[in-house]
Amino acid sequence: MKPNKHLKELDGLRTRLYDSELKRREEENRSYMMHLENRFLLLNFNLEAGRDTSDNVIEGMHGGWEFPTCQLRGHFLGHWLSAAAMRYHAVGDKEIKAKADAIVDELAECQKANGGQWAGPIPEKYLYRIAQGKQVWAPHYTIHKVFMGLLDMYEYAGNETALEIAENFADWFYDWTGRFSREEMNDILDFETGGMLEIWVELFAVTGKEKYKTLMERYYRERLFDPLLRGEDVLTNMHANTTIPEVIGCARAYDVTGDEKWRTIAENYWKLAVTDRGMYATALPALTLPMGFLPILFPCRRAAAKAGQARKAISSAVTARWCRPTPLSTEDSTTSRRIRSTSASTVTARLPLT
């Protein structure tokens, strides 16, 4: 691939953030990230590896999607690692890097305890179940976040152990997917796979190993990508939260390989999803948030400031209670604890348009 002559990335210590509001948010997010205890960030990984045998709710452990009974548990740590790596890359924050490096070392120990390959916060059997057509809540989605956190720690923070963990983890997927026919893989890929294609592309870009190119081919979602290659619109009623990262994987595959098919898929997706539809709808008027949803990406306060005190009160409450992993207290009642630990529990805040 030839470098783009028109666009040049400005990154890391070559950039500075001066806006006071953005600086405030940056520092608030850093404070929140540092506040989270490593034990609880790693809890689901240690439980899966048999390194934590706690038999009761632990004071301060995370609830919502991070609770040990939720099928998406553990993916938050992947986001955390990505944020920590980018923070270090941007400003040279050695304190947050030290915390992230310590977490990566613990993940390496979890991988060893699991036999040397598996490094996930969920069991391998979740993937075997989707291969049998059984319903499991997006195991690829969870695993992608872990992989991306590891790769970001390698790319932005220079952590070689993170790359080693990712490579060993990828070996599990190489072995697992090798047992399926093309049609069986197509069935598996119809479960939410999110950004897994991008992971194999990134590993191929970093290492040049052919096994990652093989994984790219195995994670080629024929039932979505082939129609897109032909310019057919198959996007109506499809889950955008998986098709968008899948197509981002295609765009990245073009960057790395130069194969025009990947570019055609990405360009046709943009045309069909954006240009031809000509509209974009957000979920703000009828907002449904899972309990314990992620922080940072939900700027309720700025929107509420323009919408009056009533909406401000609602959005602030939603932000404070549901946009972050919820620390559980051992003093919670049995009823409230049961509600918090139910992965399907949601809160709906209906905000008026005006």
C-alpha positions in Angstrom: 0.0 0.0 0.0 1.2 3.5 -0.9 1.0 6.1 1.9 -1.8 8.6 1.7 -0.3 11.8 0.4 -3.2 14.0 1.5 -3.8 12.8 5.1 -1.2 12.6 7.8 -1.9 11.4 11.3 -1.0 13.7 14.2 -0.9 11.5 17.3 0.6 11.0 20.7 2.9 13.7 22.2 2.7 15.7 19.0 -0.8 16.9 19.9 -2.1 19.1 22.8 -5.6 19.5 24.1 -6.4 23.1 25.3 -10.3 23.3 25.4 -11.2 23.6 29.1 -14.3 21.4 29.0 -12.5 18.7 27.1 -9.6 18.9 29.6 -12.0 18.6 32.5 -13.6 15.5 30.9 -10.2 14.0 30.2 -9.1 14.4 33.8 -12.4 13.1 35.1 -12.1 10.0 33.0 -8.5 9.5 34.0 -9.5 9.8 37.7 -12.3 7.2 37.1 -9.9 4.8 35.4 -7.4 5.0 38.2 -10.1 4.6 40.8 -11.1 1.2 39.5 -9.3 -1.6 41.4 -7.2 -4.1 39.4 -8.8 -7.0 41.4 -12.3 -6.1 40.1 -11.2 -5.2 36.6 -9.6 -8.7 36.5 -12.2 -10.6 38.5 -14.0 -12.4 35.7 -10.6 -13.4 34.1 -9.4 -14.8 37.4 -12.7 -16.6 38.1 -12.5 -18.2 34.6 -8.9 -19.3 35.2 -9.7 -20.6 38.7 -7.4 -18.0 40.3 -10.2 -16.5 42.4 -12.6 -18.8 44.3 -14.7 -16.1 46.1 -18.0 -17.6 47.2 -20.0 -14.4 47.8 -20.6 -10.9 46.6 -17.4 -8.8 47.2 -17.6 -5.3 48.4 -16.8 -3.0 45.5 -17.1 -5.6 42.7 -18.6 -4.5 39.4 -22.3 -5.1 38.6 -24.4 -4.9 35.5 -22.7 -6.3 32.4 -19.6 -7.0 34.4 -21.3 -9.2 37.0 -20.0 -12.8 36.9 -23.4 -14.2 35.7 -23.7 -11.9 32.7 -22.6 -13.4 29.4 -20.8 -10.2 28.4 -18.7 -10.1 31.5 -15.1 -9.0 31.2 -15.3 -7.0 28.0 -15.0 -3.7 30.0 -11.4 -4.5 30.7 -10.7 -4.5 27.0 -12.0 -0.9 26.8 -10.1 0.1 29.8 -6.8 -1.2 28.4 -7.4 0.6 25.1 -8.1 3.8 27.0 -5.0 3.4 29.2 -2.8 2.7 26.2 -4.1 5.7 24.3 -3.7 7.9 27.3 -0.1 6.9 27.7 0.5 7.4 24.0 -1.1 10.9 24.1 0.5 12.4 27.2 3.1 9.9 28.5 1.1 9.1 31.6 3.5 6.7 33.4 1.2 6.0 36.3 -1.7 4.7 34.2 0.8 2.7 32.1 2.1 1.0 35.2 -1.4 0.1 36.2 -2.1 -1.2 32.7 1.2 -3.2 32.5 0.3 -4.9 35.9 -3.1 -5.9 34.5 -1.5 -7.3 31.4 0.9 -9.4 33.5 -2.1 -10.8 35.4 -3.8 -11.7 32.1 -0.7 -13.6 31.1 -1.0 -15.6 34.4 -4.7 -16.3 33.6 -3.7 -17.6 30.2 -1.1 -19.9 31.7 -3.7 -21.2 34.2 -6.1 -21.9 31.3 -3.5 -24.0 29.5 -1.6 -21.4 27.4 -4.1 -20.2 24.9 -7.5 -19.1 26.3 -7.3 -15.7 27.9 -11.0 -14.7 28.0 -13.3 -13.8 30.9 -16.0 -16.2 29.5 -15.7 -19.9 29.0 -14.8 -21.5 25.6 -18.0 -23.4 25.7 -19.9 -20.2 24.8 -18.3 -20.4 21.3 -19.1 -24.1 21.0 -22.7 -23.4 21.8 -23.1 -20.8 19.0 -21.5 -23.4 16.7 -24.4 -25.7 17.7 -26.9 -22.9 17.0 -27.6 -22.3 20.6 -28.2 -18.8 21.8 -25.4 -17.0 23.7 -25.1 -13.3 24.2 -22.3 -12.3 21.7 -19.2 -14.1 22.9 -17.2 -12.7 19.9 -18.2 -9.2 20.9 -16.7 -9.7 24.4 -13.6 -11.4 23.1 -13.0 -8.7 20.5 -12.8 -6.1 23.2 -10.2 -8.1 25.1 -8.1 -8.6 21.9 -8.3 -4.9 21.0 -7.2 -3.9 24.5 -4.2 -6.2 24.2 -3.3 -5.0 20.7 -3.6 -1.3 21.7 -1.3 -2.0 24.7 1.2 -3.3 22.3 0.8 -0.6 19.6 0.4 2.5 21.8 2.2 1.4 25.0 4.9 -0.9 23.7 3.9 -3.8 25.9 5.3 -7.0 24.3 3.6 -9.3 26.7 0.2 -8.0 25.5 1.1 -9.1 21.9 2.3 -12.5 23.2 -1.0 -13.0 24.9 -3.0 -12.0 21.8 -1.0 -14.4 19.6 -1.5 -17.3 21.9 -5.1 -16.5 22.3 -5.5 -16.3 18.5 -4.1 -19.9 18.2 -7.2 -21.1 20.0 -9.4 -19.5 17.4 -7.2 -20.9 14.6 -7.6 -24.4 15.9 -11.3 -24.0 16.7 -12.4 -22.5 13.3 -10.3 -25.1 11.5 -12.9 -27.8 12.2 -15.8 -26.1 10.4 -16.9 -26.1 6.8 -17.5 -22.8 5.0 -21.3 -23.2 5.5 -20.8 -23.9 9.2 -18.6 -20.8 9.6 -21.3 -18.8 7.8 -23.8 -19.9 10.5 -21.3 -19.0 13.3 -20.7 -15.5 11.7 -24.4 -14.8 11.8 -24.1 -14.5 15.5 -22.7 -11.1 16.5 -19.0 -11.2 15.6 -18.3 -7.5 15.8 -14.7 -6.5 15.2 -13.1 -10.0 15.1 -12.1 -9.6 11.4 -10.2 -6.4 12.3 -8.2 -8.4 15.0 -6.9 -10.9 12.5 -6.0 -8.1 10.1 -4.1 -6.2 12.8 -2.2 -9.4 13.9 -1.3 -10.1 10.2 -0.1 -6.5 9.8 2.0 -6.7 13.0 3.5 -10.2 12.5 3.1 -11.1 8.8 2.1 -14.6 9.8 0.0 -16.4 7.2 -2.3 -18.0 9.9 -3.8 -14.6 10.5 -4.6 -14.3 6.8 -6.3 -17.7 7.1 -8.4 -16.4 10.0 -9.3 -13.3 7.9 -10.6 -15.7 5.2 -12.5 -17.8 7.7 -14.1 -14.7 9.2 -15.2 -13.4 5.8 -19.0 -13.1 6.3 -20.3 -14.3 3.0 -23.9 -13.6 3.7 -23.2 -9.9 4.3 -20.0 -9.2 2.2 -20.9 -11.0 -1.0 -24.2 -9.0 -1.5 -22.3 -5.8 -0.6 -19.7 -6.7 -3.3 -22.6 -6.8 -5.8 -24.0 -3.5 -4.5 -27.1 -5.1 -3.0 -28.7 -3.5 0.0 -29.2 -6.2 2.6 -28.8 -3.9 5.6 -32.4 -3.3 6.5 -33.2 -4.9 9.9 -29.6 -6.0 10.3 -27.8 -5.2 13.6 -25.6 -2.1 12.9 -23.5 -2.7 16.0 -22.0 -5.7 14.4 -22.1 -4.8 10.7 -20.3 -1.5 11.2 -17.2 -3.1 13.0 -17.3 -5.9 10.4 -17.0 -3.4 7.6 -14.4 -1.5 9.5 -12.5 -4.8 9.4 -12.9 -4.9 5.6 -11.5 -1.3 5.3 -8.5 -2.2 7.5 -8.0 -5.4 5.4 -7.7 -3.2 2.3 -5.2 -0.9 4.1 -3.0 -3.9 4.9 -3.4 -6.2 1.9 -4.4 -3.8 -1.0 -7.0 -6.3 -2.1 -9.7 -4.2 -3.9 -12.6 -6.5 -2.8 -12.2 -5.3 0.8 -12.4 -1.6 -0.4 -15.4 -2.3 -2.5 -17.3 -3.9 0.4 -16.5 -0.9 2.6 -17.4 1.7 0.0 -20.7 0.0 -0.9 -21.6 -0.3 2.7 -21.1 3.5 3.2 -23.2 4.2 0.1 -26.0 1.9 1.1 -26.0 2.7 4.8 -25.4 6.5 4.6 -25.5 8.1 1.1 -28.6 6.3 -0.2 -30.6 6.4 3.0 -29.7 10.0 3.7 -30.6 10.0 7.4 -29.2 9.1 10.8 -31.3 8.4 13.8 -30.0 8.3 17.4 -31.6 6.6 20.4 -31.7 9.8 22.6 -35.5 10.3 22.5 -36.2 6.8 23.9 -33.0 5.8 25.6 -32.6 2.3 26.9 -29.3 1.6 28.8 -28.2 -1.8 30.2 -27.3 -1.6 33.8 -23.6 -1.0 34.2 -23.0 0.4 30.7 -19.7 1.9 29.8 -18.5 5.3 30.8 -16.9 8.1 28.7 -19.0 7.6 25.5 -22.3 9.1 26.8 -22.1 12.9 27.2 -25.4 13.3 28.9 -24.4 16.5 30.7 -23.7 18.7 27.7 -27.0 17.7 26.1 -28.9 18.2 29.3 -27.5 21.7 29.8 -29.3 22.8 26.7 -32.5 21.0 27.5 -33.6 22.4 30.9 -33.4 21.4 34.5 -35.9 18.5 34.4 -34.0 16.7 31.7 -30.7 17.5 33.4 -31.9 15.7 36.5 -32.9 12.7 34.5 -29.7 12.5 32.4 -27.4 13.1 35.4 -29.1 10.3 37.3 -28.7 8.0 34.3 -25.1 8.9 33.8 -24.2 8.5 37.5 -26.1 5.2 38.0 -26.0 3.3 34.7 -23.1 4.5 32.6 -20.4 2.9 34.6 -19.8 -0.6 36.1 -21.8 -0.5 39.3 -19.8 -1.3 42.5 -21.9 -3.8 44.6 -22.2 -3.3 48.3 -22.4 -6.3 50.7 -25.0 -4.3 52.5 -27.4 -4.4 49.5 -30.7 -6.1 50.1 -31.1 -9.6 48.5 -33.8 -8.1 46.2 -31.6 -5.2 44.9 -28.7 -7.5 44.5 -30.8 -9.9 42.4 -32.0 -7.1 40.2 -28.5 -5.8 39.6 -27.1 -9.2 38.7 -29.8 -9.9 36.1 -28.1 -9.3 32.7 -31.4 -8.5 31.0 -32.3 -5.7 33.4 -32.5 -2.3 31.8 -33.6 1.2 32.6 -35.5 3.3 30.1 -35.5 7.0 30.2 -37.8 8.7 27.8 -36.7 12.2 27.1 -38.9 14.6 25.1 -37.6 16.0 21.8 -38.2 19.6 22.9 
